Amino acid sequence: MPLGTPLANFETGVMFWAGRDPGATLSELKDLGIRCGQLGIPGDLDLSCAPAWKAALKAADFAVYTVFAGYTGENYTDIPTVQDTVGFIPARYRAEREARTRGISDFAREIGCHGIGLHVGCLPEDDSDSDYITVREMVRRIADHAAKNGQTFALETGQENADALRSFLIDVNRENVGINFDPANMILYGTGDPIEALGVLGQRILSVHCKDGDWPPAGVSGALGTEKALGTGSVGIERYLRKLKQIGYKGPLTIEREAENAAERLRDIKSAIALLAQVKASLG
């Protein structure tokens, strides 16, 4: 279990990023009534801050259940840029990012967190492609390192359709590798209906995001869709939570809002907390 009080089924959490004072960051989240979440690690963060985070989490009685890796050089402007910069696909970053991910796994171990996650990048559809094979082997090595640290390893959804992602997981063949399911990413990348994808990925889902968005604009090659405040996009939050219940998911519901404006992000997180409470109550 992560540090902090044991979590209830479907407990609301928040995705947040390291970089500021850990105590102040956690105090802001606790003021929202949040006591758990996923911690993102920017690519330039000095990982020697782990003891400060561990102390702050203990003092706040706050649970981190996934540490997410971000990497220097990643850019999410559009799909071609994602293909060129994100995750393990771009060959020029592989050695650096594999080493960094091992370091993040060790960071997570030090703070008492038993899960890591990341965007692996846009996997080739052809499983004989050299990039596919190289990335598969990277994922296996990192999964084995995470297993030694007592951790699961979650791959973020969005850049592949659900069938391709399930096939990749089968090919990786590591029990501790699964999915951090983000319904909005499926929509933003145009890779499939997220509710149908939940049925495909089922028991491989380790954690989920509650994020919303609209589909890419028609006829614009390479464009991404638009992230929206929870409840204002195309996901359908009630049907999303209903499907999560149907497939037997019992973990936290992690709000992610990527608005660059801090005031807008805080407003939308507050709105999302209220919306999730309302929907959870309606579902019983």
C-alpha positions, 0 to 999 in steps of 0.5 A: 500500500502507498503511504497514507490512510488506506483508500476507499473504492473510487476515492477521488485523487488528483494528478499533480506535479513535483517541482515546488515545495512538497509541503505547500503542494500537499497542503493545497490538495488537502484544502480541496479535501483530497488525500491521495493522487499521482505524482508527476516527475518533470524531466529536469527534476533532481531526484535527490528530493525524494526524502523531502517528499517522503517526509511531506507525504507522511506529515500530510497523511497523503497517499501517492499510488503512482509516480509518473515519468515525464521526460525532457524534450517531450512535446504534445503539440500535435500527433507528428510531434508526439511521434517524434518526441514522446516516450521511448519511440524516438531512438535519440532519447532511449538510453537517457530515458531508460536510465531516468525511468529506473531512477524514477522507480527508485524515487518511488520506492524511496517515498513508499509508492508501489507504482510507476507510469509513463507514456511509452510513445506511439507504438508501430502497428507492426510487431516485427518493426524494429522500433516496436521490438526495441521498445518492447525490450525496454519495457520488459527491462524497466518492468523487471527493475520495477518488480524488484522495487515491488512496483507495478508499471502502468502504460498510459492510454491514448496513442494506440487503440485498445486492441493494439495496446492489449496485444502489446501487453500480452507480448511484453509478458510481465505480470506487473505491467498494465494500464493507466486508463485515460478516457480523454486521451483515446478521444484526443488522439482519435484512437477509439471510444473509451467506453468500448476500450474499457471492455477490451482492456478490462483487468489490465487496468491498474489505475485511471484518470478522470479527464475529458476532451473533444475529438480532433477536428475533422479533415485536419491531418495530425491534429489532436483533440482539445482537452476540456474540463471534466463533464464538458467534453465527449467522454460522458463521465457517468457512463465512464464510471458505470463501465468502470464498476461493470469491469470490477475496477475498485481503485482511485479516480484520479482527476487530471486537468492540463490547463496551463493557467493555474487559476483555471486548472484549480477551478476545474479541479474543484468542479471535477471533485464536485461532479465525481461526488455527484456521479458516485452518489447516483451510482450507489 
